[in-house]
Amino acid sequence: MFSFQERAQQLNGIAQTDYDLVIIGGGITGCGIALDAASRETGRNLKILLLEKGDFANGTSSRSTKLIHGGLRYLKNFEFKLVYEVGREREILHQNARHLVLAEKMLLPILKAGSLGKFTTGIGLRLYDFLAGVKYEERRKMLNKEETIQEEKLLKRAPIIGGGLYYEYRTDDARLTMDVLKTACIKYHAKALNYAR
Ligand SMILES: Cc1cc2nc3c(=O)[nH]c(=O)nc-3n(C[C@H](O)[C@H](O)[C@H](O)COP(=O)(O)OP(=O)(O)OC[C@H]3O[C@@H](n4cnc5c(N)ncnc54)[C@H](O)[C@@H]3O)c2cc1C
C-alpha cells in the first residue's frame, strides 16, 4: 500500500471509488481521524481516503519538541483541567504504543535567585503528580544540592540550592504518525495517498 510501485494502481482505484470520508492532511490529526473513523464499529464499512500534499508527517507532526504534551508547562498557567486530561491521554498513548512513547526523567534545577523556590517547586510537582495521575514509581522526588549535582554533573554548583525530579514522556512524532496511519490502512483498510494536494 505504501509502495510507489503500486501508485498507478492506487490512483486508478481512487478515481473509481466514491468515498464516505476524505481527510486532507497526513499529520497526526489527519492520521488520527482516519484511524478513529476506520476502527469504530460504525466506521467498518466506510470508505475512507486520506490525502497528503507532501510526505506523511512532514508538517508540524515531525517538528514538535517530541514530548507527549509536556503537561507541566500548563500548570504554570493554572490550566488544571488540561493537566488532568493530558496526563490521562499520555498514559493511553503509552499503553497503545509502548515502543514509541517512553518515560524520560527530567531534572528541574532550583536556583538561589530563581523565580521558583524549593517549597513552590515541591508543591507544584506534587500537584502535577496528582492531577496528571502519575504512577507511583514516577512521582516527583525533591533533591538537595548534592543530589541535584550528582544527577547532572555539568550544572554550575554555585547557584544551585536543590532540584526536582519528575517524568515526561518522549516520542518520535513522525514515527508515531506513521504507525497511526499504517494501523488505519493495514488493519482497518483506510486508503492514503501522499504527494496528492
Ligand atoms: C515547535 C513546536 C513544538 C511542539 N511541541 C509539542 C509537544 O512537545 N507535544 C505535543 O503534543 N505537541 C507539540 N506541538 C504541537 C504538535 O506538533 C501539533 O499540534 C501537531 O503536529 C499538529 O498536527 P496536524 O496534523 O494538525 O498538523 P500537521 O502535522 O502540520 O499536518 C497538516 C498536514 O496537512 C498537509 N496539507 C496542508 N494542505 C494540504 C492540502 N491542500 N492537500 C493535502 N495536504 C495538505 C500538510 O502538508 C501537513 O502534512 C509542537 C508544535 C511546534 C510547532
The ligand as an SDF file (V2000), in Angstrom:
LIG
                    3D

 53 58  0  0  0  0  0  0  0  0999 V2000
    7.8660   23.9080   17.9230 C   0  0  0  0  0  0  0  0  0  0  0  0
    6.6920   23.0170   18.2550 C   0  0  0  0  0  0  0  0  0  0  0  0
    6.7770   22.1840   19.3440 C   0  0  0  0  0  0  0  0  0  0  0  0
    5.7000   21.3530   19.6730 C   0  0  0  0  0  0  0  0  0  0  0  0
    5.8240   20.5250   20.7310 N   0  0  0  0  0  0  0  0  0  0  0  0
    4.8470   19.6840   21.0520 C   0  0  0  0  0  0  0  0  0  0  0  0
    4.9960   18.7540   22.1100 C   0  0  0  0  0  0  0  0  0  0  0  0
    6.0220   18.7070   22.7520 O   0  0  0  0  0  0  0  0  0  0  0  0
    3.9720   17.9200   22.3850 N   0  0  0  0  0  0  0  0  0  0  0  0
    2.8230   17.9490   21.6500 C   0  0  0  0  0  0  0  0  0  0  0  0
    1.9170   17.1500   21.9200 O   0  0  0  0  0  0  0  0  0  0  0  0
    2.6480   18.8140   20.6420 N   0  0  0  0  0  0  0  0  0  0  0  0
    3.6200   19.6750   20.3250 C   0  0  0  0  0  0  0  0  0  0  0  0
    3.4530   20.5460   19.3010 N   0  0  0  0  0  0  0  0  0  0  0  0
    2.1710   20.5630   18.5960 C   0  0  0  0  0  0  0  0  0  0  0  0
    2.0480   19.4250   17.5970 C   0  0  0  0  0  0  0  0  0  0  0  0
    3.2540   19.2550   16.8920 O   0  0  0  0  0  0  0  0  0  0  0  0
    0.9200   19.7840   16.6210 C   0  0  0  0  0  0  0  0  0  0  0  0
   -0.2680   20.0200   17.3610 O   0  0  0  0  0  0  0  0  0  0  0  0
    0.6080   18.6690   15.6420 C   0  0  0  0  0  0  0  0  0  0  0  0
    1.7670   18.1930   14.9860 O   0  0  0  0  0  0  0  0  0  0  0  0
   -0.3750   19.1790   14.6020 C   0  0  0  0  0  0  0  0  0  0  0  0
   -0.6720   18.1210   13.7350 O   0  0  0  0  0  0  0  0  0  0  0  0
   -1.5740   18.3510   12.4820 P   0  0  0  0  0  0  0  0  0  0  0  0
   -1.7900   17.0230   11.8500 O   0  0  0  0  0  0  0  0  0  0  0  0
   -2.7800   19.1270   12.8780 O   0  0  0  0  0  0  0  0  0  0  0  0
   -0.7270   19.3300   11.5520 O   0  0  0  0  0  0  0  0  0  0  0  0
    0.4900   18.9400   10.5600 P   0  0  0  0  0  0  0  0  0  0  0  0
    1.4010   17.9030   11.1350 O   0  0  0  0  0  0  0  0  0  0  0  0
    1.1240   20.2220   10.1530 O   0  0  0  0  0  0  0  0  0  0  0  0
   -0.2640   18.2780    9.3370 O   0  0  0  0  0  0  0  0  0  0  0  0
   -1.0220   19.0020    8.3930 C   0  0  0  0  0  0  0  0  0  0  0  0
   -0.7320   18.3540    7.0480 C   0  0  0  0  0  0  0  0  0  0  0  0
   -1.6400   18.8450    6.0770 O   0  0  0  0  0  0  0  0  0  0  0  0
   -0.9690   18.8670    4.8400 C   0  0  0  0  0  0  0  0  0  0  0  0
   -1.7140   19.7320    3.9330 N   0  0  0  0  0  0  0  0  0  0  0  0
   -1.9410   21.0650    4.0370 C   0  0  0  0  0  0  0  0  0  0  0  0
   -2.6820   21.4970    2.9770 N   0  0  0  0  0  0  0  0  0  0  0  0
   -2.9460   20.4080    2.2240 C   0  0  0  0  0  0  0  0  0  0  0  0
   -3.6610   20.2100    1.0030 C   0  0  0  0  0  0  0  0  0  0  0  0
   -4.2640   21.2120    0.3690 N   0  0  0  0  0  0  0  0  0  0  0  0
   -3.7190   18.9510    0.4970 N   0  0  0  0  0  0  0  0  0  0  0  0
   -3.1120   17.9230    1.1070 C   0  0  0  0  0  0  0  0  0  0  0  0
   -2.4140   18.0580    2.2710 N   0  0  0  0  0  0  0  0  0  0  0  0
   -2.3410   19.2900    2.8130 C   0  0  0  0  0  0  0  0  0  0  0  0
    0.4190   19.3800    5.2140 C   0  0  0  0  0  0  0  0  0  0  0  0
    1.3920   19.0420    4.2360 O   0  0  0  0  0  0  0  0  0  0  0  0
    0.6720   18.6710    6.5390 C   0  0  0  0  0  0  0  0  0  0  0  0
    1.4100   17.4630    6.4010 O   0  0  0  0  0  0  0  0  0  0  0  0
    4.5110   21.3710   18.9020 C   0  0  0  0  0  0  0  0  0  0  0  0
    4.4380   22.2100   17.7830 C   0  0  0  0  0  0  0  0  0  0  0  0
    5.5140   23.0260   17.4510 C   0  0  0  0  0  0  0  0  0  0  0  0
    5.4260   23.8840   16.2160 C   0  0  0  0  0  0  0  0  0  0  0  0
  1  2  1  0
  2  3  1  0
  2 52  2  0
  3  4  2  0
  4  5  1  0
  4 50  1  0
  5  6  2  0
  6  7  1  0
  6 13  1  0
  7  8  2  0
  7  9  1  0
  9 10  1  0
 10 11  2  0
 10 12  1  0
 12 13  2  0
 13 14  1  0
 14 15  1  0
 14 50  1  0
 15 16  1  0
 16 17  1  0
 16 18  1  0
 18 19  1  0
 18 20  1  0
 20 21  1  0
 20 22  1  0
 22 23  1  0
 23 24  1  0
 24 25  2  0
 24 26  1  0
 24 27  1  0
 27 28  1  0
 28 29  2  0
 28 30  1  0
 28 31  1  0
 31 32  1  0
 32 33  1  0
 33 34  1  0
 33 48  1  0
 34 35  1  0
 35 36  1  0
 35 46  1  0
 36 37  1  0
 36 45  1  0
 37 38  2  0
 38 39  1  0
 39 40  1  0
 39 45  2  0
 40 41  1  0
 40 42  2  0
 42 43  1  0
 43 44  2  0
 44 45  1  0
 46 47  1  0
 46 48  1  0
 48 49  1  0
 50 51  2  0
 51 52  1  0
 52 53  1  0
M  END
$$$$
